[in-house]
Amino acid sequence: MTSWIDEEVAESQFADVRLSKRFKLLIERLAEGIGETIPMACQDWANTKAAYRFLSNPRVSEEDILAGHFQSTADRFRSTQGLVLVLHDTTEFSFRREHPEPIGSVGVVGGRRDRTGQAQFYTTCGMLMHSSLVLTTQGLPLGISAVKFWTRKEFKGTNALKKKINSTRVPIEEKESVRWLDNMKQTTALLADPERCVHIGDRESDIYELFSTAHDIKTHFLVRSCVDRLAGDGHHTISEEMDAVDLKALHQITVRDRKGQPTTAVLELRYRRIRVLPPIGKQKRYPELRLTVIYAHERDTPKGRDRIDWKLITDLPVSSPLQAIEKLEWYASRWKIETFHKILKSGCKAEESKLRTAERLVNLIAVFCILSWRIFWMTMLQRSTSDGPTPIAFTDTECQLLDHLVPDPVNARSTKKTLSAYIIKVARLGGYLARTNDPPPGNIVMWRGLSRLTDIVLGFEAAQFVGN
């Protein structure tokens, strides 16, 4: 554990060397007790108090905490070849507080009606986080490249402004949407090779400013479209032009319905390179662009799930059905950043923290981002690079203990141990059954197994110390 933590914090620079030491100790303790409270992870009052003081220190920010991990992400990026996917998404962290003002809010929600029939509204205490996850096209997460935290109060008045003028005329700098541009620019500056990056976002990222920014910094994007923009000579829209496109191919995929049962879907594929115009109110500020539009529409109406209807837009050229299918598969990888957010909330239990201010919570969640990436990386490592060397994930002591605790099947004892085999053993410690037809282990069994393995290693080392 110490070796990978050393790599992730090596480039971190704090205002005081003592803060650097405390940060490393804090991440070690939290890694050893994933999902535990700070007192439980720190074990004694001295370390617990030091952790609280670190998180509340005005000289510590999320940028300081994540600086080392960002650099490690860039190093892993440079060690790969070909295109990488940069997944962008926003998630909310909600907290139960009697006084939410020190943290902020993420919106107002309606509750039960009172005796007079009036709806009761409540302010949800919390914050939002927009993160960017760098991923190989094989699905291996290389790390986080950008993170932005905020609350609704920072953009108070934007909705009132939209009521007075058309929303497309509101400057992007005054909208929450500016986070998409900020993270794209930060990622581009960090990785320093924009031509290799394909930025992927859901329908919320269908912003013309994002298209124009990507064009200016010479990087690529692939987003799901929800705006029917003006196209061609400006007298028709994208959807009207796509209606005239002939069917290019049929693509069969397997999807799961609401009950988790696999079903087959046949998609009709259409694509075309189109001249796309900026919004009318911003045509003097942004240029027109030549973009590729891909429509994937399910041929039949399915039972037990929603009909697939994807409209994607990208700056990348598509000249064959195989290239269109490739872009569909890239967009389908977007769920991985949602999995990363799930690990933050369910594995690290970020929303269960009792810290009272936004600054402390942001610093804690930044630490959890590093731990969540590590868990996700371990999970996907087994699926994408299972024949890699074991030292990239496990120490010799961990391998010896795993061999002792989880014996190999009789027919596999003579073969050379692989990285995949040890990852499976960790998952089995977390409850994975490893039956012949079972899917690869998921994140839940991985973080359970890693927590158990950490406790076992600590017990083993303590026993050796007592014995000596």
ABEGO torsion letter per residue (X at the ends): XAAAAAAAAAABBBABAAAAAAAAAAAAAAAABBGBBAAAAAGBAAAAAAAAAAAABAABBAAAAAAAAAAAAAAAAAABBEBBBBBBBBBBBBBBBABAAAAEBAEBBBBBBBAAGBBBBBBBBEBBBBBBBBBBAAGBBAEBABBBBBBAAAABGAAAAAAABBAAABBAAABAAAAAAAAAAAAAAAAGBAAABBBBBBAAABBAAAAAAAAAAGBBBBBBBABBBBBEAGABBAAAAAAABBBABBBBBBBBBAAGBBBBBBBBBBBBBBBBBBBAAAAAABBBBBBBBBBBBBABBBBGBBBBBBBBBBABBBABAAAAAAAAAAAAAAAAAAAAAAAAAAAAGAAABABABAAAAAAAAAAAAAAAAAAAAAAAAAAABAABBAAAABBAAAAAAAAAABBBBAAAAABBBBAAAAAAAAAAAAGBAGBAABBBBBAAAAAAAAAAAAAAAAAAAAAAAAAX
